[in-house]
Amino acid sequence: MNKFLKTINGKITLIFACMILLGAVSVSISSSYAQRNYRNHILETEQKNLDLSAETMNTSLKLLEDLLMYMPYNSDGMKILEQIENHALLDAGEKWRAVTRINNQFNSITSVYDYVENIFTYYPNQNLFLNSKVNEDMSSVILEDIEIEQVQNSSGWSIIHLPSGWYMYKFYYLRKAYVGAWISCDDLMREFGMAQDNILLIDRQGNILSGEGESRNIELSSLFEQSHLDDPSVIMSSLPDAQMYLVNEPESLSLEYSGEPFLKNGYFSMIFLLNIFTLIIVMIGVLFWVHKPIKYLQAGITRIRRGDTQYRLEKKTGMSLEFTEICDEFNDMLEQLNKTKIQMYEQEIEKNQTKLRYLGQQIRPHFILNALNTVYNYSKKDTEVTRKIIRLLSAYYRYVVNVDSNYVPLGEELKHIENYLAFQKIRYEDALEYNIECPSALRVVPIPPFLMESFVGNSLKYGADEKDKIFITINVCQIGEFDLKIMISDKGRGFPPEILEAVRSFQATGTTEDILGVGIRNSIERIRLIYKTKAELKFYNDKGAVVEIIIHLQKNEEDFVKEHAEYILP
């Protein structure tokens, strides 16, 4: 049983059983939560709508206030009347034309702000009170505030109740004139579509400013308490500039769930059977479109592990597009591998060249099986990453296949290392960071292929710091007229003393120890065979492991200079 549960079939079966159980439990308890969920949904929706209405209303009132404040500075008619205030003599016709302009301006404003009942201006010295409509009650209130109480600027929107309803008004004293407006609260609510929604407009004293009938008052503190409960029975939203609130009365919300409980009718059985049927369909789809292709890929990887590199994946009928592309990339990768093997076996070179090729192939990373496993793992969860892995691997092995000489331009080798690290970053994710720096002028310098890969691989394997982070830096620079330095470093714990001692011993006497890895040993011997005494290889610790490769290009053999003269540093 344990073995079965470790397989994909076992895990899918377990998930299937759990989903059926959870479906049955969720359906059985859904009736008890239906009322609460429905109520919360309605309250949240109403709260959002009320907040939006309050914000829209508050913004409109703020724009109206700005318009009133700047009107004396923008109105030609008011500028003319201001001259009279400054004792400038104007004829009656010019004053009449100014009054006409002001009235026209008031009418244009009220046509835009439909909820504004009146725009007015008052010149005390001229006893001139101009407004677009006549409302004697409101006119008296305004003049009383101005003349009796000697008010120049209202601190906010003032509220007053008249026989015709609640009004709010505001005015400013600017350029020797009072400019303001008054609004019917009922008109304001109708303008923003809230007159028929049982939504109340309330001031900070608890007065209900909207709705027909006599003046009413609500205890505002009680409303605040009700609106802040976990299960509120009333919702509120503030108009900060007008110092008022919008309130949705509890009786206006239809919070009672009208549906029948699942357990009192046939819904439970119907939904339960529908869930089972849906899960069966999902199970079949997973098995056919995901599980079966993955098992097919796994079988192909197994055959390659056994040495059958001639094996190719066939595109099966009904296979999804992602898996057919994986098959194509998989087969292309195997073709590249076979071409690499053919090139290796068919080349006939001299003794030193044979040893160099052998060592060069030894230090190439033999991570094809790990790469395929990575493809397999990501193919189940992220097709785009799978494609990226396959592209990187194809580029990696394309470079391996196409290298047919003892030297390649440094830029191509760095590009190969960058592809290698990009693939490793997918495996390590955020645990790996790297940086490659090389002046463009040095990228044409010829170097042996695969010169740096074993050292980079060593940093990947042992270069993690105390936080399990790996940071690899490759820096190429010119340190002399014909001297090139390649430095590979990491920020890990550095080389152990026994490794440094083994490297020194191998460089001095050629004596190898088991503790010294094959990649590093072959890299040292390969550099020695290519450059003899014309190159230096240094291993040390400096805030991590550091490997320096110093190549003295002017010391190379005459045939090398003739063959690669265009690459040598100027």
C-alpha positions as CSV (number, residue, x, y, z in Angstrom):
1,M,0.0,0.0,0.0
2,N,2.8,2.4,0.9
3,K,4.5,1.7,-2.4
4,F,1.3,2.3,-4.3
5,L,0.8,5.7,-2.6
6,K,4.3,6.8,-3.6
7,T,3.4,6.4,-7.3
8,I,1.6,9.0,-9.4
9,N,-1.4,6.7,-9.7
10,G,-1.5,6.3,-5.9
11,K,-1.2,10.1,-5.3
12,I,-3.9,10.9,-7.9
13,T,-6.2,8.2,-6.3
14,L,-5.6,9.7,-2.8
15,I,-6.4,13.2,-4.1
16,F,-9.5,11.8,-5.8
17,A,-10.7,10.2,-2.6
18,C,-10.0,13.3,-0.6
19,M,-11.9,15.5,-3.1
20,I,-14.9,13.3,-2.9
21,L,-14.9,13.4,0.9
22,L,-14.4,17.2,1.0
23,G,-17.1,17.6,-1.6
24,A,-19.5,15.7,0.6
25,V,-18.6,17.6,3.7
26,S,-18.8,21.0,2.0
27,V,-22.2,20.3,0.5
28,S,-23.6,19.0,3.8
29,I,-22.6,22.1,5.7
30,S,-23.3,24.6,2.9
31,S,-26.9,25.1,4.0
32,S,-25.9,26.4,7.4
33,Y,-23.5,29.0,5.9
34,A,-25.7,30.1,3.0
35,Q,-27.6,32.7,5.0
36,R,-24.4,34.2,6.5
37,N,-22.5,34.3,3.2
38,Y,-25.4,35.9,1.4
39,R,-25.8,38.6,4.1
40,N,-22.1,39.4,4.1
41,H,-22.1,39.6,0.3
42,I,-25.0,42.0,0.3
43,L,-23.5,44.1,3.0
44,E,-20.1,44.3,1.3
45,T,-21.7,45.2,-2.1
46,E,-23.9,47.9,-0.5
47,Q,-20.9,49.3,1.4
48,K,-18.9,49.6,-1.8
49,N,-21.8,51.2,-3.6
50,L,-22.4,53.6,-0.7
51,D,-18.6,54.5,-0.5
52,L,-18.6,55.2,-4.3
53,S,-21.7,57.4,-4.1
54,A,-20.2,59.3,-1.1
55,E,-16.9,59.9,-2.9
56,T,-18.7,61.1,-6.1
57,M,-20.9,63.4,-4.1
58,N,-18.0,64.8,-2.0
59,T,-15.9,65.4,-5.1
60,S,-18.7,67.3,-6.8
61,L,-19.3,69.5,-3.8
62,K,-15.6,70.2,-3.6
63,L,-15.5,71.3,-7.3
64,L,-18.5,73.5,-6.6
65,E,-16.7,75.1,-3.7
66,D,-13.6,75.8,-5.9
67,L,-15.8,77.3,-8.6
68,L,-17.5,79.7,-6.1
69,M,-14.1,80.7,-4.6
70,Y,-12.6,81.7,-7.9
71,M,-15.7,83.2,-9.5
72,P,-15.0,86.8,-8.6
73,Y,-11.6,86.5,-10.2
74,N,-13.0,85.0,-13.4
75,S,-16.3,86.9,-13.9
76,D,-16.2,90.0,-16.0
77,G,-19.5,91.1,-14.7
78,M,-18.4,90.9,-11.0
79,K,-15.2,92.8,-11.9
80,I,-17.4,95.7,-13.2
81,L,-19.6,95.7,-10.1
82,E,-16.4,95.7,-8.0
83,Q,-15.5,99.1,-9.6
84,I,-18.7,100.5,-8.2
85,E,-17.7,99.2,-4.8
86,N,-14.4,101.1,-5.3
87,H,-16.5,104.3,-6.0
88,A,-15.9,104.2,-9.7
89,L,-18.7,106.0,-11.6
90,L,-20.4,103.7,-14.1
91,D,-23.6,104.5,-16.1
92,A,-26.8,102.5,-15.5
93,G,-26.5,100.7,-18.8
94,E,-23.0,99.3,-18.0
95,K,-24.2,98.1,-14.6
96,W,-27.3,96.5,-16.2
97,R,-25.0,94.6,-18.7
98,A,-22.8,93.4,-15.8
99,V,-25.8,92.1,-13.9
100,T,-27.0,90.3,-17.0
101,R,-23.6,88.7,-17.5
102,I,-23.6,87.5,-13.9
103,N,-27.1,86.0,-14.1
104,N,-26.1,84.2,-17.3
105,Q,-23.0,82.8,-15.6
106,F,-25.2,81.7,-12.7
107,N,-27.6,79.9,-15.0
108,S,-24.7,78.1,-16.8
109,I,-23.4,76.8,-13.5
110,T,-26.8,75.6,-12.3
111,S,-27.3,73.8,-15.7
112,V,-24.1,71.9,-15.0
113,Y,-24.7,71.3,-11.3
114,D,-28.4,70.3,-11.5
115,Y,-28.7,69.8,-7.7
116,V,-27.7,73.5,-7.0
117,E,-30.9,75.4,-6.5
118,N,-29.3,78.8,-6.4
119,I,-26.1,80.7,-7.0
120,F,-26.0,84.1,-5.5
121,T,-23.8,87.2,-5.0
122,Y,-24.4,90.1,-2.6
123,Y,-22.9,93.5,-2.6
124,P,-23.7,95.1,0.8
125,N,-22.8,98.7,-0.1
126,Q,-25.1,98.6,-3.2
127,N,-27.8,96.5,-1.4
128,L,-27.6,94.3,-4.5
129,F,-28.6,90.6,-4.1
130,L,-28.3,88.7,-7.3
131,N,-29.5,85.1,-7.7
132,S,-30.7,82.8,-10.5
133,K,-33.9,81.7,-8.8
134,V,-36.1,83.3,-6.1
135,N,-36.4,81.6,-2.7
136,E,-37.4,84.2,-0.2
137,D,-36.9,81.9,2.8
138,M,-33.3,81.0,1.8
139,S,-32.5,84.6,0.8
140,S,-33.6,85.8,4.2
141,V,-31.4,83.2,5.9
142,I,-28.4,84.2,3.9
143,L,-28.8,87.9,4.5
144,E,-29.4,87.3,8.2
145,D,-26.1,85.4,8.5
146,I,-24.3,88.1,6.6
147,E,-25.8,91.3,8.0
148,I,-27.0,90.4,11.5
149,E,-24.3,88.0,12.6
150,Q,-21.6,89.8,10.5
151,V,-20.3,86.5,9.0
152,Q,-17.9,86.9,6.2
153,N,-17.0,83.3,5.3
154,S,-19.0,80.2,6.3
155,S,-16.7,77.6,7.9
156,G,-18.4,74.8,6.0
157,W,-21.7,73.9,4.5
158,S,-24.3,75.2,6.9
159,I,-27.5,73.2,7.4
160,I,-31.0,74.7,7.9
161,H,-34.6,73.3,7.9
162,L,-37.3,75.3,6.2
163,P,-40.9,74.5,5.5
164,S,-40.0,73.3,2.0
165,G,-37.3,71.0,3.4
166,W,-33.6,70.8,4.4
167,Y,-31.1,73.1,2.7
168,M,-27.3,73.4,2.8
169,Y,-25.5,76.6,1.9
170,K,-22.0,78.1,1.8
171,F,-20.6,81.5,0.9
172,Y,-17.3,83.4,0.7
173,Y,-16.5,87.1,1.1
174,L,-14.2,87.9,-1.9
175,R,-13.3,91.2,-3.5
176,K,-16.0,93.2,-1.5
177,A,-18.8,90.8,-2.5
178,Y,-20.4,87.7,-1.0
179,V,-20.5,84.7,-3.4
180,G,-22.2,81.4,-2.5
181,A,-24.8,78.8,-3.3
182,W,-27.6,76.8,-1.6
183,I,-28.7,73.3,-2.3
184,S,-31.8,71.4,-1.5
185,C,-30.7,68.2,0.2
186,D,-33.6,66.3,-1.6
187,D,-32.3,67.6,-5.0
188,L,-28.8,66.5,-4.0
189,M,-29.9,63.0,-3.2
190,R,-32.0,62.7,-6.4
191,E,-29.1,64.0,-8.6
192,F,-26.9,61.1,-7.4
193,G,-29.6,58.5,-7.7
194,M,-30.2,57.9,-3.9
195,A,-33.6,59.4,-3.4
196,Q,-35.4,56.1,-4.1
197,D,-32.9,53.8,-2.4
198,N,-33.9,54.5,1.2
199,I,-30.5,56.0,1.7
200,L,-30.4,58.8,4.3
201,L,-28.3,62.0,4.3
202,I,-27.4,62.8,8.0
203,D,-25.4,65.7,9.4
204,R,-23.2,65.5,12.4
205,Q,-26.0,66.4,14.8
206,G,-28.0,63.4,13.7
207,N,-30.5,65.3,11.6
208,I,-32.0,63.4,8.7
209,L,-31.6,65.8,5.8
210,S,-33.3,63.7,3.1
211,G,-36.8,62.4,2.7
212,E,-40.2,63.9,2.9
213,G,-42.0,64.7,6.1
214,E,-41.2,66.5,9.3
215,S,-37.7,66.9,10.7
216,R,-36.3,63.7,12.3
217,N,-33.2,63.0,14.3
218,I,-31.2,59.9,14.9
219,E,-28.7,59.1,17.7
220,L,-25.4,59.3,15.7
221,S,-23.3,57.4,18.2
222,S,-25.8,54.4,18.0
223,L,-25.4,54.3,14.3
224,F,-21.6,54.2,14.6
225,E,-21.8,51.3,17.0
226,Q,-24.1,49.4,14.7
227,S,-21.9,50.0,11.7
228,H,-18.7,48.8,13.4
229,L,-20.1,45.4,14.6
230,D,-18.8,42.2,13.0
231,D,-22.2,41.6,11.6
232,P,-23.4,45.2,11.1
233,S,-27.1,46.1,10.8
234,V,-26.4,49.5,9.2
235,I,-23.8,50.8,6.8
236,M,-22.4,54.3,6.7
237,S,-20.1,56.4,4.5
238,S,-18.7,59.8,5.2
239,L,-18.6,63.1,3.2
240,P,-15.7,64.7,4.9
241,D,-15.8,68.1,3.1
242,A,-19.5,68.5,3.7
243,Q,-19.3,67.0,7.3
244,M,-22.2,64.7,6.6
245,Y,-22.9,60.9,6.3
246,L,-24.7,58.7,3.9
247,V,-26.6,55.9,5.8
248,N,-28.4,52.9,4.5
249,E,-31.2,52.1,6.9
250,P,-31.4,48.4,8.1
251,E,-34.9,47.8,6.8
252,S,-33.8,48.8,3.3
253,L,-31.4,45.8,3.0
254,S,-32.8,42.5,1.8
255,L,-30.5,40.3,3.9
256,E,-32.7,37.3,4.3
257,Y,-31.6,34.3,2.1
258,S,-34.6,33.0,0.2
259,G,-33.1,29.7,-1.0
260,E,-34.1,26.4,0.6
261,P,-31.5,24.5,2.6
262,F,-29.8,21.8,0.6
263,L,-30.5,19.0,3.2
264,K,-34.3,19.6,2.9
265,N,-34.6,18.7,-0.7
266,G,-32.8,16.8,-3.5
267,Y,-30.0,19.3,-4.0
268,F,-27.6,17.5,-1.8
269,S,-27.8,14.2,-3.8
270,M,-27.8,16.0,-7.1
271,I,-24.7,18.1,-6.3
272,F,-22.9,15.2,-4.7
273,L,-23.4,13.0,-7.7
274,L,-22.4,15.9,-10.0
275,N,-19.2,16.4,-8.1
276,I,-18.3,12.7,-8.4
277,F,-19.0,12.7,-12.1
278,T,-16.9,15.9,-12.6
279,L,-14.0,14.4,-10.6
280,I,-14.1,11.2,-12.7
281,I,-13.9,13.3,-15.9
282,V,-11.0,15.2,-14.4
283,M,-9.3,12.0,-13.4
284,I,-9.6,10.5,-16.9
285,G,-8.3,13.8,-18.4
286,V,-5.3,13.8,-16.0
287,L,-4.5,10.2,-16.7
288,F,-4.8,10.6,-20.5
289,W,-3.2,14.0,-21.1
290,V,-0.7,14.3,-18.3
291,H,0.1,11.0,-16.6
292,K,0.4,8.9,-19.7
293,P,2.8,11.3,-21.6
294,I,4.9,11.7,-18.4
295,K,5.2,7.9,-18.1
296,Y,6.2,7.8,-21.8
297,L,8.9,10.4,-21.2
298,Q,10.1,8.5,-18.1
299,A,10.4,5.3,-20.2
300,G,12.5,7.1,-22.8
301,I,14.8,8.5,-20.1
302,T,15.2,5.0,-18.7
303,R,16.3,3.6,-22.1
304,I,18.9,6.4,-22.5
305,R,20.2,5.6,-19.1
306,R,20.8,2.0,-20.3
307,G,22.9,3.3,-23.2
308,D,20.3,3.3,-26.0
309,T,21.2,6.7,-27.5
310,Q,19.5,5.8,-30.8
311,Y,16.1,5.8,-29.2
312,R,13.7,8.5,-30.3
313,L,10.4,9.6,-28.8
314,E,7.4,9.3,-31.2
315,K,4.6,11.8,-31.1
316,K,1.5,9.9,-30.1
317,T,-2.0,10.6,-31.3
318,G,-3.9,12.9,-29.0
319,M,-0.8,14.1,-27.3
320,S,-1.0,17.8,-26.2
321,L,1.0,20.5,-28.0
322,E,3.4,21.0,-25.1
323,F,4.4,17.3,-25.0
324,T,4.9,17.1,-28.7
325,E,7.2,20.1,-28.5
326,I,9.1,18.4,-25.6
327,C,9.4,15.2,-27.8
328,D,10.9,17.4,-30.7
329,E,13.3,19.1,-28.3
330,F,14.2,15.8,-26.7
331,N,15.0,14.1,-30.0
332,D,16.9,17.1,-31.2
333,M,19.0,17.0,-28.0
334,L,19.7,13.3,-28.6
335,E,20.7,14.1,-32.2
336,Q,23.2,16.6,-30.9
337,L,24.6,14.1,-28.4
338,N,25.0,11.5,-31.1
339,K,26.8,14.0,-33.3
340,T,29.1,14.8,-30.4
341,K,29.9,11.1,-30.0
342,I,30.5,10.6,-33.7
343,Q,32.9,13.6,-33.8
344,M,34.8,12.3,-30.8
345,Y,35.2,8.8,-32.1
346,E,36.0,9.7,-35.7
347,Q,38.8,12.2,-35.0
348,E,42.4,10.9,-35.4
349,I,44.9,13.2,-33.7
350,E,48.4,12.9,-32.4
351,K,49.3,11.7,-28.9
352,N,49.1,15.1,-27.1
353,Q,46.0,16.1,-29.0
354,T,44.3,12.8,-28.1
355,K,45.1,13.4,-24.5
356,L,43.9,17.0,-24.7
357,R,40.6,15.9,-26.3
358,Y,40.1,13.2,-23.7
359,L,40.7,15.6,-20.9
360,G,38.5,18.2,-22.6
361,Q,35.7,15.7,-22.8
362,Q,36.2,14.7,-19.2
363,I,35.7,18.2,-17.8
364,R,32.5,18.7,-19.9
365,P,29.6,18.4,-17.4
366,H,28.0,15.0,-17.7
367,F,24.6,16.2,-16.4
368,I,22.4,15.0,-19.2
369,L,20.4,12.7,-16.9
370,N,20.0,15.3,-14.3
371,A,18.9,17.7,-17.0
372,L,16.3,15.3,-18.3
373,N,15.0,14.8,-14.8
374,T,14.7,18.6,-14.5
375,V,12.8,18.6,-17.8
376,Y,10.6,15.9,-16.4
377,N,9.9,17.7,-13.1
378,Y,9.1,21.0,-14.7
379,S,7.0,19.5,-17.5
380,K,4.4,18.6,-14.9
381,K,4.0,22.2,-13.6
382,D,5.5,24.8,-15.9
383,T,5.6,24.3,-19.7
384,E,7.3,27.7,-20.3
385,V,10.2,26.8,-17.9
386,T,10.5,23.4,-19.5
387,R,10.9,25.0,-22.9
388,K,13.5,27.4,-21.6
389,I,15.4,24.4,-20.1
390,I,15.4,22.5,-23.4
391,R,16.5,25.6,-25.3
392,L,19.4,26.1,-22.9
393,L,20.4,22.5,-23.1
394,S,20.2,22.5,-26.9
395,A,22.4,25.6,-27.0
396,Y,24.8,24.0,-24.5
397,Y,25.2,20.8,-26.5
398,R,25.2,22.6,-29.8
399,Y,28.3,24.3,-28.6
400,V,29.8,21.0,-27.5
401,V,29.1,19.5,-30.9
402,N,30.4,22.4,-32.9
403,V,33.7,22.8,-31.1
404,D,36.1,21.1,-33.5
405,S,39.4,22.8,-32.7
406,N,41.7,23.3,-29.8
407,Y,40.8,27.0,-29.5
408,V,37.7,29.1,-29.5
409,P,37.1,32.9,-29.1
410,L,36.8,33.9,-25.5
411,G,33.4,35.4,-26.2
412,E,32.0,32.1,-27.4
413,E,33.3,30.3,-24.3
414,L,31.8,32.9,-22.0
415,K,28.5,32.6,-23.8
416,H,28.7,28.8,-23.2
417,I,29.3,29.4,-19.5
418,E,26.4,31.8,-19.3
419,N,24.1,29.2,-20.8
420,Y,25.4,26.7,-18.3
421,L,24.8,29.0,-15.4
422,A,21.4,30.1,-16.7
423,F,20.3,26.4,-16.7
424,Q,21.8,25.9,-13.2
425,K,19.9,29.0,-12.0
426,I,16.6,27.3,-13.0
427,R,17.6,24.4,-10.8
428,Y,18.8,26.5,-7.8
429,E,16.3,29.4,-8.4
430,D,17.0,32.3,-6.0
431,A,19.9,30.5,-4.3
432,L,22.2,31.2,-7.3
433,E,23.4,34.6,-8.6
434,Y,26.2,35.1,-11.1
435,N,28.0,37.9,-12.9
436,I,30.3,37.7,-16.0
437,E,32.5,40.7,-16.9
438,C,34.7,40.9,-19.9
439,P,35.7,43.9,-22.1
440,S,34.5,43.5,-25.7
441,A,38.0,43.9,-27.0
442,L,39.1,40.7,-25.2
443,R,36.2,38.5,-26.5
444,V,38.2,37.7,-29.7
445,V,41.2,36.2,-27.8
446,P,41.5,32.5,-28.5
447,I,41.4,30.1,-25.5
448,P,41.0,26.3,-25.1
449,P,37.3,25.3,-25.0
450,F,35.8,24.3,-21.7
451,L,38.6,25.9,-19.9
452,M,36.5,27.4,-17.0
453,E,33.6,25.0,-16.8
454,S,35.0,22.6,-14.1
455,F,35.9,25.6,-11.9
456,V,32.4,27.1,-12.2
457,G,31.0,23.6,-11.5
458,N,33.1,23.4,-8.4
459,S,31.7,26.8,-7.2
460,L,28.2,25.5,-7.8
461,K,28.9,22.4,-5.7
462,Y,30.9,23.9,-2.8
463,G,30.4,27.7,-3.1
464,A,27.3,28.2,-0.9
465,D,27.7,30.7,1.9
466,E,26.3,30.5,5.4
467,K,22.8,31.4,4.0
468,D,23.0,28.7,1.3
469,K,23.4,31.4,-1.3
470,I,25.8,31.0,-4.2
471,F,27.3,34.0,-6.0
472,I,29.7,33.3,-8.8
473,T,31.8,36.0,-10.5
474,I,33.8,35.6,-13.7
475,N,36.1,38.5,-14.4
476,V,38.3,38.8,-17.5
477,C,40.9,41.6,-17.7
478,Q,44.2,42.5,-19.4
479,I,47.0,42.8,-16.9
480,G,49.8,43.4,-19.3
481,E,50.5,44.1,-22.9
482,F,50.1,40.4,-23.8
483,D,48.9,39.0,-20.5
484,L,45.3,37.9,-19.9
485,K,43.8,37.0,-16.5
486,I,40.6,35.0,-16.0
487,M,39.3,35.0,-12.4
488,I,36.5,32.7,-11.2
489,S,35.4,33.3,-7.6
490,D,32.5,32.7,-5.2
491,K,31.5,33.9,-1.8
492,G,31.3,30.6,-0.1
493,R,33.5,29.0,2.6
494,G,36.5,28.7,0.3
495,F,38.7,25.8,-0.5
496,P,39.5,23.5,2.5
497,P,43.2,23.5,3.5
498,E,43.5,19.9,2.4
499,I,42.3,20.7,-1.1
500,L,44.7,23.6,-1.5
501,E,47.6,21.4,-0.3
502,A,46.5,18.6,-2.8
503,V,46.5,21.2,-5.6
504,R,50.0,22.5,-4.7
505,S,51.3,18.9,-4.6
506,F,49.7,18.0,-7.9
507,Q,51.1,21.2,-9.6
508,A,54.6,20.6,-8.2
509,T,55.0,16.8,-8.5
510,G,52.1,15.5,-10.4
511,T,51.1,13.3,-7.5
512,T,47.3,12.9,-7.3
513,E,45.3,12.4,-4.2
514,D,41.7,11.0,-3.9
515,I,40.5,14.3,-2.3
516,L,41.3,16.2,-5.5
517,G,38.4,16.0,-7.9
518,V,38.7,14.7,-11.5
519,G,37.5,18.0,-13.0
520,I,40.1,20.2,-11.3
521,R,42.9,17.6,-11.9
522,N,42.1,17.4,-15.6
523,S,41.9,21.2,-16.0
524,I,45.3,21.6,-14.4
525,E,46.9,19.0,-16.7
526,R,45.1,20.3,-19.7
527,I,46.3,23.9,-19.2
528,R,49.8,22.5,-18.7
529,L,49.7,20.4,-21.9
530,I,48.4,23.4,-24.0
531,Y,50.5,26.2,-22.6
532,K,53.4,24.3,-20.8
533,T,55.1,27.1,-18.8
534,K,53.3,29.9,-20.7
535,A,50.3,30.0,-18.3
536,E,49.7,30.1,-14.5
537,L,47.0,28.6,-12.5
538,K,46.4,29.8,-8.9
539,F,44.0,28.5,-6.2
540,Y,43.4,30.5,-3.0
541,N,40.8,31.9,-0.7
542,D,39.7,35.5,-0.5
543,K,36.2,35.8,1.0
544,G,35.5,32.6,-0.8
545,A,37.2,30.3,-3.3
546,V,39.2,32.0,-6.1
547,V,40.8,30.5,-9.2
548,E,43.0,32.6,-11.4
549,I,44.1,31.6,-14.9
550,I,46.9,33.9,-16.2
551,I,47.9,33.3,-19.9
552,H,51.0,34.9,-21.4
553,L,50.0,35.2,-25.0
554,Q,53.5,36.4,-26.2
555,K,55.1,33.2,-25.0
556,N,52.9,30.9,-27.1
557,E,54.4,28.8,-29.8
558,E,55.1,30.2,-33.2
559,D,52.5,28.1,-35.0
560,F,49.8,29.3,-32.5
561,V,50.8,32.9,-33.3
562,K,50.6,32.3,-37.0
563,E,47.2,30.5,-36.8
564,H,45.6,33.1,-34.4
565,A,47.4,36.3,-35.2
566,E,44.1,38.2,-35.6
567,Y,43.0,37.3,-32.1
568,I,46.2,38.3,-30.2
569,L,45.9,41.5,-28.1
570,P,47.3,44.7,-29.7
